[in-house]
């Protein structure tokens, strides 16, 4: 898919979300930024307006965990730009203390957003097709003792994305779906690991996570944005799980085909 002229909705206006918006704008897209944090959203919009034409972006305040707000946001985006071609479900939190919030934002809102995106983009509904990219994490592929709920949410994103990619293809929707699993990224989520209000009972066990950060390094959000552009522009990717690390850069998780998996059981 060519990015130029397309309309993208990106949840989360900080860190990765901001880098993604910038990369999409560089490629000629129009971008709707969505975040519950009004100050962060307006700050991101203002920064992008200094680089790009202001009419190329719009900021909409929305708590993605609230289904009605999310549904209304999608409607506003399509009303404003006239279409939707690219959806990036990026908003996420790390909160082991309020674990229900973590599941609601990291997984439930991704599911809700994906289905809303399909409502607007699917050729079955009169749309023109498109692509949905869901942000997972390496924590969606491995266990982390200090973040069991965060891991559960990110594992869920991968399972849901891969399954809906197959379903969307089966239905000839014209919509591709992929997931990205970055390593440690320089975003506000990293700071949350230091806070008891986020880590709860696991706060006294975070030293190993800090050691891993030092050993493996911390990615700049722009690297994730570059990987996302690759997924958009190469139509061969559907149901892909892109991993991004400091040591290996962009690479992919390999999976056994479902029919072959069953033969080996």
LOKOLDREN-467456 format. One record per atom (N, C-alpha, C): x, y, z; residue in one letter. Coordinates in steps of 0.2 Angstrom, whole numbers, plus 5000, padded with zeros to 4 digits. Last residue first. Layout:
<pts>
XYZA
...
</pts>
This chain:
<pts>
500448355082X
500148345089X
499948275090X
500848375069X
501348355074X
501148345081X
499648415063X
499948355061X
500448335066X
499548545068X
499048495071X
499348425069X
500548615062X
500548605069X
500148555071X
500048615049X
500648575050X
500748565058X
498948695050X
498848635048X
499448585049X
499648815054X
499148785058X
499048715056X
501348835052X
500648835049X
500248795053X
502348895065X
502248835061X
501448845058X
503149055063X
502649015066X
502548955062X
504449175068X
504249125063X
503749075067X
504549345069X
504449285073X
504149235068X
505749445061X
505049415062X
505049355066X
506649605062X
506649535060X
505949505062X
507649745064X
506949715062X
507049645059X
508949725075X
508549765071X
507849735070X
509649645084X
509549615077X
509149665073X
509949725095X
510449685092X
510349655085X
508849805098X
509449835097X
509949795093X
507349735089X
507849745095X
508449785093X
505749695085X
506249745084X
506749755090X
504749585075X
505149595081X
505649655080X
503149565069X
503849595068X
504149615074X
502149455063X
502349475070X
503149505069X
500849455051X
501549445053X
501649475060X
499649455045X
499749405051X
500449405053X
500449495030X
499749495034X
499849435039X
501449565019X
501349555026X
500649555028X
501349605006X
501449535007X
501349515014X
501349735004X
500749705004X
500749635005X
502349855011X
502349785008X
501749745009X
501949965018X
502049975011X
502149905007X
501649925031X
501149965027X
501349955020X
502849875036X
502249835036X
501749865031X
503649995034X
503849935030X
503249885030X
503150075044X
503050095037X
503250035033X
503549995056X
502850005054X
502750025047X
504950025055X
504649955055X
503949955053X
504850165058X
505150135052X
504950065050X
504350155071X
504050195066X
504250165059X
505450105078X
504850065078X
504350095072X
506350205077X
506550135074X
505850095073X
505850305084X
505850315077X
506050245073X
506050275097X
505350265094X
505350265087X
507550195100X
507250255099X
506550245096X
507850065113X
507750085106X
507450155106X
509150025124X
508450055123X
508350085116X
509949875129X
509949945126X
509149965125X
510349755135X
510049755128X
509949825125X
510849795147X
511249745143X
510949755136X
509949885153X
510649905152X
511049865147X
508849805153X
508849875149X
509549895147X
509249705162X
509049695155X
509049755150X
509249785173X
509849755171X
509749735163X
507949815175X
508449865174X
509049845171X
507449685178X
507249725172X
507649775170X
508049655190X
508249615184X
508049655177X
507449755199X
508149765197X
508349725191X
506149735203X
506249765196X
506949765194X
505549695215X
505949645210X
506149665204X
504849785221X
505449765224X
505849715220X
503649795214X
504149845214X
504849825217X
502649695214X
503249675210X
503749735211X
501549745220X
501849705224X
502549685220X
501549895209X
501249855215X
501749815219X
501849965198X
502149895199X
501849855204X
501250085199X
501150045193X
501349975194X
501550135211X
500850145209X
500750105203X
502950115212X
502550075215X
501750075213X
503950145198X
503450175202X
503050115205X
504850105188X
505150135194X
504550145199X
504050075177X
504350025180X
504650045187X
503750195171X
503250165176X
503550105179X
504750225162X
504750265168X
504250225173X
504350155151X
504950135155X
504950165161X
503250225147X
503050155150X
503750135154X
503650335140X
503450345147X
503350275150X
505050265130X
504350295131X
504250305138X
506150195122X
506150255126X
505450295126X
505950025123X
505850085119X
505850145124X
506449855123X
506349915127X
506449975122X
505749785108X
506149775114X
505949835118X
504149765099X
504849805101X
505149775107X
503249695089X
503449675096X
504149705097X
501749725080X
502449735081X
502649725088X
500649635068X
500849655075X
501649675075X
499349665056X
500049635058X
500149665065X
498249635043X
498349645050X
499049625052X
497349705029X
497849665032X
497949685039X
495849705021X
496149735026X
496749685029X
494949645012X
495449685009X
495849725014X
494049545015X
493949615017X
494449665014X
493849405013X
494049455007X
493849525009X
493749325023X
493149365021X
493249405015X
495049275025X
494449225023X
493849265020X
495649395029X
495749365023X
495249315020X
495049405042X
494949455037X
495149435030X
495549285048X
494849295047X
494649345041X
496949305048X
496649255044X
495949255043X
496849415056X
497249425050X
496949365045X
496349365068X
495949415064X
496249425057X
497549295072X
496849255070X
496449305066X
498449385074X
498649335069X
497949305067X
497849465084X
498049495077X
498149445072X
497649375095X
497049415092X
497249435085X
499049345098X
498549295096X
497949325092X
499549475101X
499749435095X
499249385093X
498749515112X
498749555106X
498949515100X
499049425121X
498349425118X
498349465112X
500349455125X
500249395121X
499549395118X
499949575131X
500349585124X
500349515121X
499249535142X
498949585137X
499349585131X
500249455148X
499649425146X
499249465141X
501149555152X
501349505147X
500749465144X
500449625161X
500649665155X
500849605150X
500349525170X
499749545167X
499949585161X
501649505175X
501249445172X
500649475168X
502949565177X
502449595173X
501949545170X
504049495183X
503749555187X
503149595183X
504249385175X
504049375182X
503749435185X
503849375159X
504249415163X
503949415170X
503949265144X
503649275151X
504149325155X
503749315127X
504149285133X
503849305139X
502949385119X
503249325116X
503649285122X
502649505124X
502049465121X
502349395119X
503749565126X
503449535132X
502749495130X
504049625115X
504349565116X
504049525122X
502349685110X
502949695114X
503349625114X
501149765100X
501249715106X
501949735109X
500049865092X
500749865095X
500749815101X
499449825076X
499349825083X
499949815087X
498849895061X
499449865065X
499349875072X
497849865047X
497849875054X
498449855058X
497449935031X
497949895036X
497849915043X
496249915018X
496749955022X
497249905026X
494749935009X
495249895012X
495749945016X
493750025006X
494250015001X
494849965003X
492049985011X
492650015011X
493149995006X
490849915011X
490949965006X
491550005007X
490949805019X
490549855021X
490549915017X
491849725012X
491249695014X
490749755016X
493049795013X
492649795007X
491949765007X
493349875028X
493249815025X
492849825018X
493450005035X
493849985030X
493749925025X
492450015045X
492550065040X
492950045034X
492549895052X
491849915050X
491949975045X
493849885055X
493649835050X
492949865047X
493949975065X
494349985059X
494049945053X
493149905075X
492949975072X
493249985066X
494049805077X
493349785074X
493049855071X
495149865082X
495149825076X
494549815073X
494649925094X
494849965089X
494949935082X
494349815102X
493749855100X
493949905094X
495649755103X
495049715100X
494549765097X
496249865110X
496449845103X
495949805099X
495449865121X
495449925117X
495649905110X
495849745127X
495149755125X
495149815120X
497349765128X
497049715124X
496349725122X
497749885135X
498249855131X
497849795126X
496549935142X
496949975137X
497349935132X
496149815150X
495649855146X
496049905140X
497349775156X
496949735151X
496549775147X
497549885164X
498049865159X
497749815154X
496449885172X
496649945167X
497049925162X
496649775179X
496049775175X
496149835170X
497749805187X
497849755181X
497249755177X
498449905196X
497749905193X
497749865186X
499749845197X
499349855203X
498549865201X
500349845185X
500149775188X
499749785194X
500349935171X
500049935178X
499849875181X
500750015157X
501049955162X
500749975169X
499850035142X
500050055149X
500349995152X
499550105126X
499650055130X
499950085137X
499050135109X
499050155116X
499150095120X
499050085096X
499750085099X
499650105107X
498450035082X
498250025089X
498850025094X
498250115068X
498850095072X
498550095080X
497550095052X
497450105059X
498050075063X
497250175037X
497750145041X
497550155048X
496150225031X
496550175027X
497050135032X
494650305030X
495150285035X
495450225031X
493850465025X
494050395024X
494450375030X
493650605028X
493250575023X
493350495022X
494150675039X
494550665033X
494250625027X
492950695047X
493450745046X
493850735040X
492250575047X
491950635045X
492450685043X
493350495052X
493050475045X
492650545043X
493450545065X
494050545060X
493750535053X
492150525070X
492450595069X
493050595064X
492150385071X
491650425067X
491950495065X
493150365080X
493150335073X
492750375069X
492550425091X
493150445089X
493250425081X
491450345094X
491350415092X
491950445089X
492150225098X
491650225093X
491550295090X
492750285110X
493150255104X
492750255098X
491650315118X
492150365116X
492550345110X
491150185120X
490750235116X
491150295114X
492250115126X
491950095120X
491550145116X
493550165134X
492850185134X
492550175127X
494850155132X
494550105136X
493850115136X
495350265126X
495150205122X
494850155125X
494750425128X
494950365132X
494850305129X
495250555118X
494850495119X
495150445124X
495350695109X
495450675115X
494950615116X
496150715093X
495550695097X
495650665103X
496950815082X
496950775088X
496350775091X
497450795065X
496950825070X
497050785076X
498450855051X
498350815057X
497750845061X
498450935040X
498650865039X
498550815045X
498351065043X
497751025041X
497850955040X
499651105045X
499251095051X
498651055049X
501051035036X
500451075036X
499951055041X
502451005047X
501950985042X
501351035042X
503151055058X
503551025052X
503051005046X
502351115066X
502951155065X
503351125059X
501451015069X
501251075065X
501751115063X
502050935078X
501950915071X
501750965066X
501951015089X
502550995087X
502550975079X
500551015091X
500851075090X
501551065087X
500250875093X
499950915087X
500350975086X
500950865105X
501150825099X
500850855093X
500150945113X
500850965113X
501150925106X
498950885113X
499050955110X
499750975109X
499250765120X
499050765113X
499050835109X
499650805132X
500150775128X
499950775121X
498450865137X
499050905136X
499550875132X
497550765136X
497450825132X
498050855131X
497650595136X
497950655139X
497950715135X
497050505128X
496650525134X
496950585137X
497250515110X
497550505117X
497050535122X
497550515093X
497050495098X
497450485105X
497750595078X
498050575084X
497550565089X
497650565061X
497250585067X
497550555073X
498450615047X
498450575053X
498050605058X
498850585030X
498550625035X
498450585041X
500450555022X
499750535024X
499450595028X
501750575017X
501150605013X
500450585016X
502750525024X
502650495018X
502050515014X
502750615035X
503350615030X
503250585023X
501650555041X
501650625038X
502150635033X
502250435046X
501650435041X
501650505037X
503150485055X
503450445049X
502850445044X
502350555064X
502850595060X
503050555054X
501650445069X
501350505066X
501750545061X
502750375075X
502350345070X
501950395066X
503050465085X
503550445080X
503250415074X
501950465093X
502150525090X
502650505084X
501850325097X
501350355093X
501550425090X
503050305104X
502950275098X
502450305094X
502850455113X
503350405112X
503250375105X
501050495112X
501750505115X
502250445112X
499850475109X
500150535105X
500850545108X
498750345105X
499350365109X
499750415106X
498250285089X
498150295096X
498750305100X
497950345074X
498550325078X
498350335085X
497350335058X
497150345065X
497650305069X
497650395042X
497850355047X
497550375054X
497350405025X
497150425031X
497350375037X
498450435010X
498050395014X
497850425021X
499350505003X
498650525002X
498150485006X
500650385004X
500450455001X
499650455000X
500850255005X
500550295011X
500350365009X
500350114996X
500650174996X
500350225001X
500449945000X
500050005000X
500450065000X
</pts>
